[in-house]
């Protein structure tokens, strides 16, 4: 790719990718992969598997025997079960500390994403973490956990915080709605984050209207706290064998 500074051509190889991640002391390191845009073309998806598998092998060699970090392989294959299984099996042969589902959350319907998870997560090793890349909303996360996924990453909590979309156990609060102008309640009365303990919806809306950077920070603090709390509750419910009860409660509040 070309540098945004001077246009100089830069090559990001599988080896360089691993070196960069190690240099910033990443705990979880991802292989370099090719993630195609949403497509039904099996030839494109199959080629992405071949390229990604080759890069995964090179990444594993570069990673070496570092026991202090985890190296994850990334599967491709779009919404096709046969291609996904092929990709998973090729990565298992290489042997990684964990396995990621790539090429999802790229524009497909939520139902399609859940369907391919239903069809393929059992093909991953039982005792290694499964990582769904680029996901997602609280509902996406809960549904993916139901289907056997362990790890997630997404820009949603911070990006949506900057546009006034705040997450609560009753769903999304859209801070820019006029009805919050004089609302003296916190974002979520059950939330213990710094923002909810110290600021009202009205004040946060005022900061948003003024385009004051403090508003973005306070919104972000709340959304990150919400997501952290959500994952903590999911882990606790699984540990206590009460995950089904958690899911029922999760949707109960959203349907009120």
C-alpha positions in Angstrom: 0.0 0.0 0.0 1.0 3.7 -0.3 2.0 5.8 2.6 -0.5 8.6 3.4 2.4 10.9 4.2 4.6 10.8 1.1 3.1 8.1 -1.2 6.0 5.8 -0.7 5.2 2.1 -1.4 5.1 0.0 1.8 5.0 -3.8 1.9 3.2 -5.4 4.9 4.3 -9.0 4.8 3.1 -11.8 7.2 6.5 -11.6 8.8 6.4 -7.8 9.2 2.9 -8.0 10.6 4.0 -10.4 13.4 7.1 -8.2 14.1 4.9 -5.1 14.5 2.5 -6.8 16.9 5.3 -8.1 19.0 7.0 -4.7 19.1 3.8 -3.2 20.7 3.7 -6.2 23.1 0.3 -7.6 22.0 -1.0 -10.4 24.2 -3.0 -11.9 21.3 -1.3 -11.7 17.9 -3.2 -12.2 14.6 -1.8 -13.7 11.5 -2.0 -11.6 8.3 -5.0 -12.7 6.2 -6.9 -11.7 3.1 -10.5 -10.6 4.0 -12.5 -10.2 0.8 -15.5 -7.9 0.6 -19.0 -9.5 0.9 -19.4 -11.7 -2.1 -21.1 -14.9 -3.2 -18.3 -15.7 -5.6 -16.8 -19.0 -4.4 -13.7 -18.5 -6.5 -12.8 -15.2 -4.8 -13.5 -16.8 -1.4 -11.5 -19.9 -2.1 -8.5 -17.8 -3.3 -8.7 -15.9 0.0 -8.5 -19.2 1.9 -5.4 -20.2 -0.1 -3.7 -16.8 0.4 -4.6 -16.7 4.1 -3.4 -20.2 4.7 -0.1 -19.5 3.1 0.3 -16.3 5.1 -0.8 -18.2 8.3 2.1 -20.7 7.8 4.6 -17.8 7.3 3.2 -16.0 10.4 3.5 -19.1 12.5 7.2 -19.5 11.5 7.9 -15.8 12.3 6.1 -16.0 15.6 8.3 -18.8 16.8 8.0 -20.5 20.2 6.9 -17.4 22.3 5.0 -18.9 25.2 4.1 -15.5 26.6 1.7 -14.6 23.8 -1.1 -16.3 21.8 -1.1 -16.6 18.0 -4.5 -16.8 16.4 -5.3 -18.2 12.9 -8.1 -16.5 10.9 -10.6 -18.5 8.9 -12.2 -17.3 5.7 -14.9 -18.8 3.5 -17.8 -16.2 3.5 -21.2 -17.7 4.2 -20.4 -21.2 2.8 -20.1 -24.0 5.3 -17.9 -26.2 3.0 -15.3 -23.4 2.5 -15.4 -22.5 6.2 -14.7 -26.0 7.2 -11.9 -26.3 4.7 -10.3 -23.2 6.0 -10.7 -24.3 9.7 -9.1 -27.7 8.9 -6.1 -26.2 7.2 -5.5 -23.9 10.1 -5.8 -26.7 12.6 -3.1 -28.5 10.8 -0.8 -25.5 11.3 -1.8 -25.4 15.0 -2.6 -22.1 16.7 -3.3 -20.9 20.2 -6.8 -19.8 19.1 -8.9 -19.5 16.0 -10.7 -16.4 14.6 -13.7 -16.2 12.3 -12.8 -13.6 9.8 -14.8 -12.2 6.9 -18.0 -11.7 8.8 -19.7 -8.5 9.9 -18.8 -7.1 6.5 -22.4 -6.3 5.4 -24.2 -9.6 5.5 -27.5 -10.0 7.3 -27.3 -10.7 11.0 -29.3 -13.9 10.4 -26.8 -15.1 7.9 -23.9 -14.5 10.3 -25.7 -16.5 13.0 -26.4 -19.4 10.5 -22.8 -19.8 9.5 -21.8 -19.8 13.2 -24.4 -22.5 13.9 -22.9 -24.6 11.1 -19.2 -24.2 11.8 -18.2 -23.4 15.4 -18.2 -27.1 16.4 -15.4 -27.7 13.9 -13.0 -25.5 16.0 -10.9 -27.3 18.7 -13.0 -27.6 21.9 -10.3 -26.3 24.3 -9.0 -23.3 22.3 -10.6 -19.9 22.3 -12.8 -18.8 19.4 -12.7 -15.2 18.2 -15.4 -13.5 16.1 -13.8 -10.5 14.5 -15.5 -7.1 14.2 -18.6 -8.0 16.3 -20.5 -6.2 17.6 -23.8 -5.1 19.2 -24.7 -6.4 22.6 -27.3 -8.7 20.9 -24.6 -9.9 18.4 -22.3 -10.8 21.3 -25.0 -12.7 23.3 -26.1 -14.6 20.3 -22.6 -15.5 19.3 -21.8 -16.7 22.8 -24.8 -18.9 22.6 -23.2 -20.4 19.5 -19.9 -21.0 21.2 -17.8 -17.9 20.6 -15.5 -16.6 23.3 -13.8 -13.4 22.1 -14.9 -10.2 20.3 -13.6 -6.9 19.1 -15.5 -3.9 17.6 -15.4 -0.1 17.3 -19.1 0.1 18.1 -18.8 1.2 21.8 -16.5 4.1 21.1 -17.7 5.1 17.6 -21.4 5.1 18.7 -20.5 7.0 21.9 -19.2 9.8 19.8 -22.6 10.1 18.0 -24.7 9.9 21.1 -25.7 6.3 20.9 -25.5 5.0 24.5 -26.0 1.4 25.6 -28.2 0.4 28.5 -29.8 -2.8 29.6 -33.0 -1.6 28.1 -31.5 -0.9 24.8 -30.0 2.1 23.0 -30.5 5.6 24.4 -30.2 8.2 21.6 -28.9 11.2 23.4 -29.6 13.7 20.6 -33.4 13.2 20.9 -35.1 16.4 22.1 -36.8 14.6 25.0 -33.5 14.4 27.0 -33.0 18.2 27.1 -34.4 18.5 30.6 -33.9 14.9 31.7 -32.1 14.9 35.1 -31.6 11.1 35.3 -28.3 9.3 34.5 -27.9 7.4 31.3 -28.8 4.2 33.1 -30.0 4.3 36.7 -28.6 0.9 37.3 -25.1 1.7 36.0 -22.2 2.4 38.3 -19.8 4.0 35.7 -18.2 7.3 36.4 -20.5 9.1 33.9 -23.7 7.7 35.4 -22.7 8.4 38.9 -21.9 12.1 38.2 -23.7 13.4 35.2 -27.3 13.7 33.9 -28.7 13.0 30.4 -29.5 16.7 30.2 -25.9 17.8 30.8 -24.6 15.2 28.4 -27.0 16.3 25.7 -25.8 19.9 26.3 -22.2 18.9 25.9 -23.1 17.1 22.6 -25.0 20.1 21.3 -22.0 22.3 22.1 -19.6 19.8 20.4 -17.6 19.8 23.7 -15.0 17.0 23.7 -15.8 16.2 27.3 -19.1 14.8 26.2 -17.4 12.3 23.9 -15.2 11.2 26.7 -18.0 10.7 29.2 -20.2 8.9 26.6 -17.2 6.6 25.8 -16.6 5.9 29.5 -20.2 4.8 29.8 -20.3 2.6 26.7 -17.0 0.9 27.5 -18.2 0.2 31.1 -21.4 -1.2 29.7 -19.6 -3.6 27.4 -17.1 -4.7 30.1 -20.0 -5.3 32.5 -21.9 -7.3 29.9 -18.9 -9.6 29.3 -18.3 -10.0 33.0 -21.9 -11.0 33.6 -21.7 -13.5 30.7 -18.6 -15.1 32.1 -20.1 -15.2 35.6 -23.3 -16.8 34.4 -21.4 -19.5 32.4 -19.2 -20.2 35.4 -22.3 -20.6 37.6 -24.1 -22.6 34.9 -26.8 -19.9 34.7 -26.2 -18.6 31.2 -29.8 -19.5 30.0 -31.2 -17.4 32.9 -28.9 -14.5 31.9 -30.1 -14.6 28.3 -33.7 -14.6 29.4 -33.1 -11.5 31.6 -31.0 -9.8 28.9 -34.0 -10.0 26.5 -36.6 -9.3 29.2 -35.3 -5.8 29.8 -34.9 -5.1 26.0 -38.5 -6.1 25.3 -40.0 -3.8 28.0 
